[in-house]
C-alpha cells in the first residue's frame, strides 16, 4: 500500500522532519489519523471523501510517450 501511517504523540501532536520526507508527497489527516504518501512522477491523485471523512486516496498513474 502506498499510504503509510504517521506516528502521533500521546498528546496527539504531529511531528515531521521535512528533511526525511520524500521530495513530493501528500499528507492526509482525517479522524485523528495521519497518513503520508509519495506522489508519483506522472499521475492524477484524488482524495475521495464521504460525509466529511476521507474514504479513499486514488492514484491514476500514467507515462508520457
Beta strands, then each sheet from edge to edge (+ up, - down):
strand 1: 4-5
strand 2: 25-30
strand 3: 33-38
strand 4: 43-50
strand 5: 53-61
sheet 1: 1+ 3- 2+
sheet 2: 4+ 5-
end
